Amino acid sequence: MRAIVVTDPAAGRAGMRLVDRPDPDVARLASLDGASYGDVVVEVHASGFTGNELEWPSTWVDRLGRDRTPSIPGHEVAGVVTSLSYGAAGLSVGQRVFGLTDWTRDGTLAEYVVVEARNLAPLPGDVGFVTGAGVAMTGLTAWQGLFEHGHLTTGQSVLVHGAAGAVGSMAAQLARECGAHVIGTGRAAHRQVALDFGAHEFVDLENEALEEAGKVDLVFDVFGGEIGNRSAGLVRTGGTLVSIAGSPEVRPAEGRTVDFVVVPDRTQLTEIARRVHQGRLRPNIGRTVNLEDAVAAFNSTEPTSGKTVVRIRG
């Protein structure tokens, strides 16, 4: 199979290469001796790549700290199940699926990937594979930040940083759907995109003071740094600052902070897929490229708003 691999942490994206790798050993997967309990093989149709994943230790070493290069990056997938191992519950061969792969195993920038079945959910027939890959990580991150960690409820207010971006746009849509008042932030050029994705208001971080947003029940922070630190002062008593940009240096005076890493969840993926199927949720896909062009795309210096999705087939 063709796959993109990385071998040198120092080289970063410049070290990405498209190479031939062995297909998953289906016979071994299906044998009781060789099976990794609960795995499935997915024929990848579309894949996603997170911008900073080459900085993650898990890209380079396994759970025991052993070097695992050359490794295949990418952890967002949409495709078709081609084989099941023992204990792979809830899925069947030929089924369309989407979800996330384990951080410490080879990823999805390849024609096939081995994934734990529990990390995948069915993809409705009328939802394209590019869309499925585009909502897998972004949708789960937004869902978990808003509802699991932020405990957002109807009638509350939420400030979503980067509301025109891949994750922020999903958070804005989900927050608005649940009945929250959504204030988006970002660059001036992104105002209309953020409003189109569900923000009721927008703060232009280039020309307006963040503090003009006023007090909110929840801040969903994708930036960190100075913006994240200043956001702590916007959290009202009993509120929450949720960050996917690392642990905040400044904490709300009378609120709480949560920084988290997204985890696979079939139930949540199913809810996300249902909303996409019903037209209530859409991903912000900025660029779609083929596997042959993926290395160049990831090394491009041109700014892209939204998610980059790699089309593997079709």
C-alpha positions as CSV (number, residue, x, y, z in Angstrom):
1,M,0.0,0.0,0.0
2,R,1.0,3.6,-0.4
3,A,1.5,5.6,2.7
4,I,3.1,8.8,4.0
5,V,5.8,8.2,6.6
6,V,8.0,10.3,8.9
7,T,11.3,9.1,10.3
8,D,13.1,12.2,11.8
9,P,11.5,14.4,14.5
10,A,14.1,17.1,13.7
11,A,13.0,17.3,10.1
12,G,9.3,17.8,11.0
13,R,7.0,18.0,7.9
14,A,10.0,18.3,5.7
15,G,10.8,14.7,6.5
16,M,7.5,13.4,5.1
17,R,7.7,10.9,2.3
18,L,5.2,9.0,0.2
19,V,6.4,5.4,0.1
20,D,5.2,1.8,-0.4
21,R,4.5,-0.1,2.8
22,P,3.2,-3.6,3.4
23,D,-0.6,-4.1,3.5
24,P,-2.0,-5.0,6.9
25,D,-1.5,-8.7,7.6
26,V,-5.1,-9.7,7.4
27,A,-4.4,-13.4,8.0
28,R,-2.5,-12.6,11.1
29,L,-5.2,-10.2,12.3
30,A,-7.8,-13.0,11.9
31,S,-5.7,-15.6,13.8
32,L,-6.1,-16.1,17.5
33,D,-2.3,-16.0,18.0
34,G,-1.7,-12.8,16.1
35,A,-4.8,-10.8,16.6
36,S,-4.9,-7.5,18.4
37,Y,-8.2,-8.0,20.2
38,G,-10.9,-5.8,18.8
39,D,-9.1,-4.4,15.7
40,V,-10.5,-3.9,12.2
41,V,-8.8,-3.1,8.9
42,V,-10.2,0.0,7.2
43,E,-9.8,0.7,3.5
44,V,-9.1,4.5,3.8
45,H,-11.1,6.8,1.5
46,A,-10.3,10.1,3.3
47,S,-7.9,11.1,6.0
48,G,-7.1,14.1,8.2
49,F,-3.8,15.4,9.7
50,T,-3.5,17.6,12.7
51,G,-1.0,20.5,12.3
52,N,1.1,19.8,15.4
53,E,1.0,16.0,15.6
54,L,4.7,15.7,14.6
55,E,5.4,17.4,17.9
56,W,3.6,14.7,19.8
57,P,5.9,12.0,21.4
58,S,3.4,9.4,20.4
59,T,4.2,10.0,16.7
60,W,7.7,8.7,17.3
61,V,7.5,6.1,20.1
62,D,5.1,3.5,21.3
63,R,3.5,3.2,24.7
64,L,6.7,1.7,26.2
65,G,8.8,4.6,24.9
66,R,10.4,2.5,22.1
67,D,11.2,4.1,18.7
68,R,8.5,3.2,16.2
69,T,9.7,5.0,13.1
70,P,9.1,5.0,10.2
71,S,5.6,5.9,11.4
72,I,2.5,6.9,9.5
73,P,0.9,10.1,10.7
74,G,-2.7,11.1,10.5
75,H,-5.4,10.0,12.9
76,E,-8.7,11.0,11.3
77,V,-10.3,8.4,9.0
78,A,-13.3,7.7,6.9
79,G,-13.5,4.5,4.9
80,V,-14.8,0.9,4.6
81,V,-14.2,-2.0,6.9
82,T,-12.5,-4.8,5.1
83,S,-11.6,-7.3,7.9
84,L,-12.4,-7.9,11.5
85,S,-10.3,-9.5,14.3
86,Y,-11.7,-11.3,17.4
87,G,-13.6,-9.0,19.7
88,A,-14.4,-6.4,17.0
89,A,-17.9,-5.6,18.1
90,G,-20.5,-3.4,16.5
91,L,-19.1,-3.3,13.0
92,S,-19.2,-5.5,9.9
93,V,-17.2,-6.1,6.8
94,G,-18.2,-3.6,4.0
95,Q,-19.5,-1.0,6.5
96,R,-18.8,2.6,6.0
97,V,-17.2,4.1,9.1
98,F,-15.3,7.1,10.4
99,G,-13.4,8.0,13.6
100,L,-10.0,8.3,15.2
101,T,-7.0,6.0,15.4
102,D,-4.8,5.4,18.4
103,W,-2.0,8.1,18.8
104,T,0.8,5.5,19.3
105,R,0.0,3.3,16.3
106,D,0.4,3.9,12.5
107,G,-2.2,6.4,11.3
108,T,-4.4,7.1,8.4
109,L,-2.3,8.8,5.7
110,A,-2.3,5.4,3.9
111,E,-4.4,3.2,1.8
112,Y,-5.2,0.9,4.8
113,V,-5.2,1.3,8.5
114,V,-5.7,-1.0,11.5
115,V,-8.0,0.6,14.1
116,E,-9.7,-0.5,17.3
117,A,-13.3,-1.1,16.4
118,R,-14.5,0.9,19.4
119,N,-12.8,4.0,18.0
120,L,-15.1,4.0,14.9
121,A,-18.8,4.7,14.2
122,P,-21.0,4.0,11.2
123,L,-20.9,6.7,8.6
124,P,-24.4,7.4,7.0
125,G,-24.6,6.5,3.3
126,D,-25.3,10.1,2.2
127,V,-22.4,11.6,4.1
128,G,-19.3,11.7,2.0
129,F,-15.9,10.2,3.1
130,V,-14.3,13.7,2.9
131,T,-16.9,15.1,5.2
132,G,-16.5,12.1,7.5
133,A,-12.8,12.6,7.9
134,G,-13.4,16.3,8.3
135,V,-15.7,16.0,11.3
136,A,-14.1,13.1,13.1
137,M,-11.5,14.9,15.2
138,T,-12.9,18.4,14.9
139,G,-16.4,17.3,15.9
140,L,-15.3,15.2,18.8
141,T,-13.0,18.0,20.1
142,A,-15.8,20.5,20.0
143,W,-18.3,18.1,21.6
144,Q,-16.0,17.1,24.5
145,G,-14.8,20.6,25.1
146,L,-18.3,22.1,25.2
147,F,-20.3,19.4,26.9
148,E,-18.1,16.9,28.7
149,H,-15.6,19.5,30.1
150,G,-17.5,22.8,29.8
151,H,-20.9,21.5,30.8
152,L,-22.5,24.0,28.5
153,T,-26.3,24.2,28.7
154,T,-29.2,26.1,27.1
155,G,-29.2,29.8,28.0
156,Q,-25.5,30.1,28.8
157,S,-23.0,32.1,26.9
158,V,-19.8,30.8,25.3
159,L,-16.8,32.5,23.8
160,V,-15.3,30.4,21.0
161,H,-11.8,31.4,19.9
162,G,-11.0,30.7,16.3
163,A,-14.7,30.4,15.4
164,A,-13.9,30.3,11.7
165,G,-11.3,27.5,12.1
166,A,-11.7,23.8,11.8
167,V,-12.5,23.1,15.5
168,G,-13.9,26.5,16.4
169,S,-16.5,26.4,13.6
170,M,-17.8,23.0,14.9
171,A,-17.9,24.4,18.5
172,A,-19.9,27.4,17.3
173,Q,-22.4,25.3,15.6
174,L,-22.9,22.8,18.4
175,A,-23.1,25.6,21.0
176,R,-25.7,27.5,19.1
177,E,-27.7,24.3,18.5
178,C,-27.9,23.6,22.2
179,G,-29.3,27.1,22.8
180,A,-26.2,29.0,24.0
181,H,-25.3,32.5,23.0
182,V,-22.1,32.2,20.9
183,I,-19.4,34.9,20.7
184,G,-16.8,34.1,18.1
185,T,-13.3,35.5,17.8
186,G,-10.6,35.6,15.1
187,R,-9.1,37.8,12.5
188,A,-11.1,40.6,10.8
189,A,-11.2,38.6,7.5
190,H,-12.9,35.7,9.3
191,R,-15.9,37.6,10.7
192,Q,-18.5,36.5,8.1
193,V,-17.3,32.9,8.2
194,A,-17.6,32.7,11.9
195,L,-21.1,34.2,11.7
196,D,-22.1,31.8,9.0
197,F,-21.0,28.9,11.2
198,G,-23.2,30.0,14.1
199,A,-21.6,32.8,16.1
200,H,-24.2,35.4,17.2
201,E,-21.4,38.0,17.7
202,F,-17.8,38.4,16.6
203,V,-14.7,40.0,18.2
204,D,-12.0,41.0,15.8
205,L,-8.8,40.3,17.7
206,E,-6.8,42.5,15.3
207,N,-8.8,45.6,15.9
208,E,-11.0,45.1,18.9
209,A,-10.3,44.5,22.6
210,L,-11.1,40.9,23.6
211,E,-12.4,42.3,26.9
212,E,-15.3,43.9,25.0
213,A,-16.9,40.5,24.8
214,G,-17.9,40.8,28.5
215,K,-18.4,37.9,31.0
216,V,-19.3,34.5,29.7
217,D,-20.1,31.1,31.2
218,L,-17.6,29.2,29.1
219,V,-14.5,30.1,27.1
220,F,-13.4,27.5,24.4
221,D,-9.8,28.3,23.7
222,V,-7.8,27.0,20.8
223,F,-5.1,29.7,20.8
224,G,-3.4,29.6,24.2
225,G,-0.7,32.1,25.0
226,E,-1.6,35.7,25.6
227,I,-5.1,35.3,24.3
228,G,-5.7,32.3,26.5
229,N,-4.4,34.1,29.5
230,R,-6.5,37.2,28.9
231,S,-9.6,35.0,28.4
232,A,-9.4,33.9,32.1
233,G,-10.7,37.3,33.1
234,L,-13.9,36.8,30.9
235,V,-15.1,33.8,32.8
236,R,-17.9,34.7,35.3
237,T,-18.3,33.1,38.7
238,G,-18.8,29.4,38.4
239,G,-17.7,29.4,34.8
240,T,-15.1,27.4,32.9
241,L,-12.1,28.0,30.7
242,V,-11.6,25.0,28.4
243,S,-8.4,24.8,26.4
244,I,-7.0,22.5,23.7
245,A,-3.8,24.6,23.6
246,G,-2.2,23.3,26.8
247,S,-2.7,24.2,30.4
248,P,-3.5,27.9,30.9
249,E,-1.0,30.0,32.8
250,V,-3.8,32.3,34.1
251,R,-6.9,30.9,35.7
252,P,-10.3,32.4,36.3
253,A,-10.6,34.1,39.7
254,E,-13.8,32.3,40.6
255,G,-14.1,29.6,37.9
256,R,-12.2,26.5,36.8
257,T,-9.9,25.5,34.0
258,V,-9.8,22.3,32.0
259,D,-7.2,21.4,29.3
260,F,-7.8,18.2,27.5
261,V,-6.8,15.9,24.6
262,V,-9.7,14.5,22.5
263,V,-10.4,10.8,22.9
264,P,-12.4,8.5,20.5
265,D,-16.0,7.9,21.5
266,R,-18.4,5.9,19.3
267,T,-21.5,7.3,21.0
268,Q,-20.4,10.9,20.4
269,L,-19.3,10.1,16.9
270,T,-22.7,8.7,16.2
271,E,-24.4,11.9,17.5
272,I,-22.1,14.0,15.3
273,A,-22.9,11.8,12.2
274,R,-26.6,12.1,12.9
275,R,-26.3,15.9,12.9
276,V,-24.3,16.0,9.7
277,H,-26.8,13.6,8.1
278,Q,-29.7,15.9,9.1
279,G,-27.9,19.0,7.8
280,R,-27.5,20.5,11.3
281,L,-23.7,20.3,11.4
282,R,-21.1,20.8,8.6
283,P,-17.3,20.7,8.7
284,N,-15.1,23.6,7.7
285,I,-13.0,22.0,5.1
286,G,-10.5,24.4,3.7
287,R,-8.6,22.2,1.2
288,T,-8.9,18.7,-0.2
289,V,-5.8,17.0,-1.8
290,N,-4.9,13.6,-3.1
291,L,-2.4,11.4,-1.3
292,E,0.2,12.1,-4.0
293,D,-0.1,15.8,-3.2
294,A,-0.4,15.6,0.5
295,V,3.3,16.0,1.4
296,A,3.4,19.3,-0.7
297,A,0.2,20.4,0.9
298,F,1.4,19.9,4.4
299,N,4.6,21.8,3.6
300,S,2.9,24.7,1.9
301,T,3.4,28.1,3.3
302,E,0.1,29.4,2.0
303,P,-2.4,30.0,4.9
304,T,-5.5,27.8,4.8
305,S,-8.6,28.4,6.9
306,G,-10.4,25.2,7.8
307,K,-9.5,21.5,7.7
308,T,-7.2,19.9,5.2
309,V,-8.5,16.5,4.1
310,V,-6.6,14.0,2.1
311,R,-8.6,12.0,-0.4
312,I,-7.1,8.5,-0.6
313,R,-9.6,7.0,-3.0
314,G,-12.3,8.3,-5.4
